[in-house]
Amino acid sequence: MSKIYPSEKGFKIKMTVTDETGAAVDLTGATVVLEIYQPDSKKITKTATLDTPAGGICSYTTTDTNDFTNAGEYKIQPKVTL
């Protein structure tokens, strides 16, 4: 878990997409969209970058000061299209 301050940009959210057994999903050729739920339950979507597709690793680097404007806990759900 990381602390991110409101309106901060330039930080990287990195994750490994896994299946129900905990094994990494091969993301080669996939599109990963991150559904980010803000503390007020508002949802924003961002397209992830595939860092190591075969290992299921993707990320999103914030580029906009409007990405994380509310203080609190955010939840991120990756949606994968193969």
C-alpha positions as CSV (number, residue, x, y, z in Angstrom):
1,M,0.0,0.0,0.0
2,S,1.2,3.5,-0.8
3,K,0.3,7.0,0.2
4,I,-0.7,9.2,-2.6
5,Y,-1.6,12.8,-2.0
6,P,-4.5,14.6,-3.7
7,S,-3.7,16.0,-7.1
8,E,-0.2,14.4,-7.1
9,K,0.9,13.1,-10.5
10,G,3.9,11.2,-11.8
11,F,3.6,8.1,-9.6
12,K,3.3,4.5,-10.9
13,I,0.7,2.0,-9.9
14,K,2.1,-1.5,-10.8
15,M,0.3,-4.8,-10.5
16,T,0.3,-8.4,-11.5
17,V,-2.9,-9.8,-13.0
18,T,-3.5,-13.3,-11.6
19,D,-6.1,-16.0,-12.1
20,E,-8.2,-17.7,-9.4
21,T,-5.3,-20.0,-8.5
22,G,-2.9,-17.1,-8.1
23,A,-0.9,-17.8,-11.2
24,A,0.1,-14.8,-13.4
25,V,-2.1,-14.3,-16.5
26,D,-0.2,-14.0,-19.8
27,L,-1.2,-10.6,-21.1
28,T,0.5,-10.8,-24.4
29,G,-1.7,-9.1,-27.0
30,A,-4.2,-8.1,-24.3
31,T,-5.7,-4.7,-23.4
32,V,-6.0,-3.9,-19.7
33,V,-8.3,-1.2,-18.5
34,L,-8.1,-0.2,-14.8
35,E,-11.4,0.6,-13.2
36,I,-10.5,3.0,-10.3
37,Y,-13.1,3.5,-7.6
38,Q,-12.6,6.7,-5.7
39,P,-13.5,7.1,-2.0
40,D,-16.8,8.7,-3.0
41,S,-17.6,5.6,-5.2
42,K,-17.1,7.5,-8.4
43,K,-15.4,5.3,-11.1
44,I,-12.7,6.5,-13.5
45,T,-11.1,4.3,-16.1
46,K,-7.5,4.3,-17.3
47,T,-5.7,2.1,-19.8
48,A,-2.7,0.3,-18.3
49,T,0.7,-0.2,-19.9
50,L,1.9,-3.8,-20.3
51,D,5.3,-3.9,-18.6
52,T,6.0,-7.6,-18.7
53,P,3.0,-9.1,-20.6
54,A,4.1,-12.8,-20.3
55,G,4.4,-12.3,-16.5
56,G,1.1,-10.6,-16.2
57,I,2.6,-7.3,-15.1
58,C,1.0,-4.0,-16.0
59,S,1.0,-0.4,-14.7
60,Y,-0.4,3.0,-14.9
61,T,1.5,6.2,-14.4
62,T,-0.5,9.2,-13.4
63,T,-0.2,12.1,-15.8
64,D,-3.1,14.3,-14.7
65,T,-3.6,16.1,-11.4
66,N,-7.3,15.1,-11.6
67,D,-6.6,11.3,-11.4
68,F,-6.6,11.2,-7.6
69,T,-8.3,14.3,-6.2
70,N,-10.0,12.9,-3.1
71,A,-8.3,11.8,0.1
72,G,-9.1,8.2,1.1
73,E,-8.9,4.6,0.0
74,Y,-9.1,3.8,-3.7
75,K,-9.9,0.4,-5.2
76,I,-8.5,-0.7,-8.5
77,Q,-10.0,-3.5,-10.6
78,P,-8.2,-4.5,-13.8
79,K,-10.4,-5.6,-16.7
80,V,-8.5,-7.7,-19.3
81,T,-9.5,-8.2,-22.9
82,L,-7.5,-10.9,-24.6
